Amino acid sequence: MSYHYNLTSDYERLAGFYESITKKSEGIVFDIGTGSGILSTWAAPYANFIYAVEKDSIVAEKTRSYLNGFKNISFIEGDAREIRFPEKADLIICEMLDTALIDEEQVPVINSVLKYLKRNGTVIPQGVINIAEPVHMEAEHLYYEETENPSHHTLGPLIVYSKYDFKKPINPEVDFDLQFKICRDGSLNGVKITTFTLITSNIICGPTPMLNPPLLIPIEELRVKKHDTITINLNYIMGGGLNTIRTEIKEIS
Ligand SMILES: C[S@@+](CC[C@H](N)C(=O)[O-])C[C@H]1O[C@@H](n2cnc3c(N)ncnc32)[C@H](O)[C@@H]1O
């Protein structure tokens, strides 16, 4: 089953995008990382003109012929960061999301295309919120939790550690000191990251099968007790890939 087939079968993800795109599309629309092209086709009845951009040549071949039938969509194959668009956009749709924006190019791409957004323009999705939890995980390696049967248990309450608004430039290199309160004795060996997508200010999409499954990151194992406070340093580069993730236990009190 192809990646794009799975994306277009994830109805929870699609419902949020459908509602926002059909309400917010007008004037000039960019659909950056158009993939299957589905988001452009939803914008088409409401927009004057759409630039749909896709850099993967295999995906582009199929999407070009699919979007060909739409008079107001121009399909462009290429890296969105290198394209010189002939006009500015009222709406930029840029959906290259992944958990904490680490492994996809959402941040470098949105940073680059923002100069084409009109002053009162809109970006869909609008941003993301990242949360972290201290966990005991069974595996010793980093993985996305894509099943409904978790292979970890939580040792303390979650914290919101970062929020991003895609209408503002974002520094892709991040460094956080996560302070966790432990609420039960156990062996702490991981941090679980969950990302919620703000499609618009009033449509929040949680993790769905194809949108940001929780990411489990192993850390050095540590026995913890109820009421401990543990500070873990987490840093990574958004758009730099999962191998940029570093963790370090900084303080136990
Ligand atoms: C998560 S898929 C989303 C597809 C589509 N937006 C949707 O919602 O069905 C992201 C797409 O962005 C494309 N992409 C990634 N980096 C890109 C870039 N720099 N320029 C253009 N397309 C890019 C990928 O090839 C992929 O098809």
The ligand as an SDF file (V2000), in Angstrom:
LIG
                    3D

 27 29  0  0  0  0  0  0  0  0999 V2000
    3.1190   14.4110    4.1810 C   0  0  0  0  0  0  0  0  0  0  0  0
    3.1290   14.4820    2.4080 S   0  0  0  0  0  0  0  0  0  0  0  0
    1.6450   15.4190    2.2730 C   0  0  0  0  0  0  0  0  0  0  0  0
    0.9190   15.2910    1.0010 C   0  0  0  0  0  0  0  0  0  0  0  0
   -0.2990   16.2130    0.8540 C   0  0  0  0  0  0  0  0  0  0  0  0
   -0.0310   17.5790    1.2940 N   0  0  0  0  0  0  0  0  0  0  0  0
   -1.5010   15.6690    1.5620 C   0  0  0  0  0  0  0  0  0  0  0  0
   -1.9260   16.2420    2.5530 O   0  0  0  0  0  0  0  0  0  0  0  0
   -2.0090   14.6340    1.1420 O   0  0  0  0  0  0  0  0  0  0  0  0
    4.4030   15.6660    2.0880 C   0  0  0  0  0  0  0  0  0  0  0  0
    4.7680   15.8130    0.6330 C   0  0  0  0  0  0  0  0  0  0  0  0
    5.6780   16.9120    0.5360 O   0  0  0  0  0  0  0  0  0  0  0  0
    6.6730   16.6090   -0.4470 C   0  0  0  0  0  0  0  0  0  0  0  0
    7.8450   17.4560   -0.1790 N   0  0  0  0  0  0  0  0  0  0  0  0
    8.7650   17.3130    0.8190 C   0  0  0  0  0  0  0  0  0  0  0  0
    9.7020   18.2790    0.7670 N   0  0  0  0  0  0  0  0  0  0  0  0
    9.3650   19.0750   -0.2880 C   0  0  0  0  0  0  0  0  0  0  0  0
    9.9380   20.2590   -0.8390 C   0  0  0  0  0  0  0  0  0  0  0  0
   11.0630   20.7870   -0.3320 N   0  0  0  0  0  0  0  0  0  0  0  0
    9.3460   20.8280   -1.9190 N   0  0  0  0  0  0  0  0  0  0  0  0
    8.2200   20.2770   -2.4600 C   0  0  0  0  0  0  0  0  0  0  0  0
    7.6270   19.1500   -1.9760 N   0  0  0  0  0  0  0  0  0  0  0  0
    8.1840   18.5610   -0.8980 C   0  0  0  0  0  0  0  0  0  0  0  0
    6.9150   15.1250   -0.2480 C   0  0  0  0  0  0  0  0  0  0  0  0
    7.5080   14.5370   -1.3920 O   0  0  0  0  0  0  0  0  0  0  0  0
    5.4940   14.6170    0.0410 C   0  0  0  0  0  0  0  0  0  0  0  0
    4.8320   14.2220   -1.1540 O   0  0  0  0  0  0  0  0  0  0  0  0
  1  2  1  0
  2  3  1  0
  2 10  1  0
  3  4  1  0
  4  5  1  0
  5  6  1  0
  5  7  1  0
  7  8  2  0
  7  9  1  0
 10 11  1  0
 11 12  1  0
 11 26  1  0
 12 13  1  0
 13 14  1  0
 13 24  1  0
 14 15  1  0
 14 23  1  0
 15 16  2  0
 16 17  1  0
 17 18  1  0
 17 23  2  0
 18 19  1  0
 18 20  2  0
 20 21  1  0
 21 22  2  0
 22 23  1  0
 24 25  1  0
 24 26  1  0
 26 27  1  0
M  CHG  2   2   1   9  -1
M  END
$$$$
